[in-house]
Amino acid sequence: MSIEKFQKLVSTVVPLPIENVDTDQIIPARFLKAVERKGFGDNLFRDWRYKKDGTPNPDFVLNNPRFSGQILVGGKNFGSGSSREHAAWAIYDAGFRVVVSSFFADIFKSNVLNCGLLPVQVSDEFLTGIFETVEADPSAQFEVDLTSQTITNIKAGASVKFDINSYKKECLLNGYDDIDFLISLNEEIVAFEKA
Amino acid sequence: MEPKTLFDKIWDAHVVKQVKDGPDVLYIDRHFIHEVTSPVAFLGLKNRGMKVFRPQNTIATPDHNVPTLQQHLPIKEELSRVQVEALKQNCAANNIQMYGLDHKYHGIVHIIGPELGVTQPGMTIVCGDSHTSTHGAFGSIAFGIGTSEVEMVFASQCILQPKPKKMRISVDGVLGKDVTAKDIALYVIAQISASGGTGYFVEFAGSAIRSLSMEGRMTLCNMSIECGARGGMIAPDETTFAYVKGREFAPKGEEWDQKLVLWKLLKSDDDAAFDAEFHFDAANIEPMITYGTNPGMGIGVSGSIPTGKDLTGSDLITFKKSLEYMGLNPGDKIKGKKVDYVFIGSCTNGRIEDFRLFAEFVKGKQKAESVTAWIVPGSKLVEQQIREEGIVEILEAAGFALRQPGCSACLAMNEDKIPEGKYAVSTSNRNFEGRQGPGARTMLASPLMVAAAAVTGVVSDPRDF
């Protein structure tokens, strides 16, 4: 199994200017009951996205026809709480390839990387700039380039670098998977156990 | 030799290999699994034509989905039943010990590991559950992982992990009356915020921490994830050794003596450097309760809900949204707010000491008629001890009934859900929107605060009784 390669993406963004979006909001626990990895995208932000009667909540950004794209932009401390990788899967399955915030929770950040989503951490200021740009013009394009580790707010003419460790960068650029790597270390692991 | 922290000592001893400019390959001593985050990992392994590499170091229990009444009957909800059944089949196919609903050791994964002596000082422990941080109470490195990482551990007994930064949180002094480990946790999180520990692994230190029982230490380390930290840990001491000794899977005889020598070395060197340090005075902590929708939104029970007048921008939007969800007003006193449900249990407060505290408080009192109470032991062994100590009789006389072990109302994955709009004072760990059921309003607190709310029907201060 490998992950999808990621090199560069130019897309509009979906803004979610709320802080501390926890993984129970990204996907509530009652939707974690599958034994296969499929169908999680439908339940992304379930309780914000749908009304109690199951109809779409027109006030929520994913139901707003003004906004679309493969880049999800959230407020600071995105992905706190439970370790459920289902949260990352739900975002990925809903068509996103990049998540932007000014601060990510630790486990969530590893989970998104492991499923082929790119987390892009930017300054509070740059994040505010994205929200302002997209609020004024939902068709504004953004470029995320993994090779140069930059995200560009094309309309505002602003570009910043983001961090990613070089191992994970290689994995994403080439679609490598951690598990294949670990399996290749079998001899070293067995030697470690004996030592 | 360079001085090292407790965390460094254990981490460094488990590094199989360092990846250049990348994460460490970390060897994992114990892997706990449950039914929710394991099936996709088992499937991935199967698709690679592999079996679990070290099944003897893997321990399984179904806990999130299980009902807490009539556990001898088939699980009613189909999807829950399928997940629990999948765990059973996957464990059988991979030769993994599973403590199922019919086993005398069944319970919440973070309760049974320690009580069976599987959790020991100096270990690396992971589980596809963020509250794995609980096991750090024994002086081990324990943290939650995602399902891809569960598959890594299945395949290799290792994970790839960048080394986190180190934080020390010291709490010194004597805890006030009716102030428990849960109150320390909620106080610290309120002080440093729900994201203040992100990027760090925390060591808890100081005289107030040393004075805690193992149950209390587990509650505190359990909640360390709620400040964003990857995990929390406490250096092992005589309290730790006394707890571990004699448990089912604890070392015995000569092996015990050898381990003890090593375990006594597990502490941060005097001049070891931390990337961040916090100091708190135990005397400033009172019984705590949360009013909002993240665990950092907590106040002392005598306090008032913040007004939010100093907040601006997205902070203000988030604060308002939170109070609106909770149906609470800025500036109001928290004491006296109506309570519909109380819940004592979960991996945070589902241990024997928690039920002793609760029972001691409600003894001779009566549950308020308007309150629905769910009293849920964390494991079969805790349940057994509750019965042996005569706690059931005290509970029943006060109008409470004991349920069967499981995660219960902590996360609304099983039948125990708090109805929409209802207020629950809960010993669990998260007050996120919908965490205890769609629309449920959670107020996190200690077992004593839960007991006080249970008998009065409103948020109450246990010190008033």
Interface residues (C-beta under 8 A of the other chain):
Chain A: M1 P17 I18 E19 N20 D22 D24 Q25 P28 A29 R30 L32 K33 A34 V35 E36 R37 D47 K52 G75 K76 N77 S80 G81 S82 S83 R84 E85 H86 A88 F103 F104 A105 D106 I107 S110 N111 N114 C115 T128 N165 S166 Y167 K168 D178 I179 F181 L182 I183 L185 N186 E188 I189 F192 E193
Chain B: V16 K17 V19 K20 D21 G22 P23 V25 Y27 V36 T37 P39 V40 L43 G44 N47 R48 M50 H64 N65 L79 S80 V82 Q83 A86 G128 D129 S130 T132 F143 G144 I145 G146 T147 S148 E149 E151 M152 A155 S156 Q157 C158 I159 L160 Q161 P162 P164 A194 S195 T198 G199 G228 R230 T293 N294 G313 S314 D315 I317 T318 K321 L411 A412 M413 E420 R430 F432 E433 G434 R435 P438
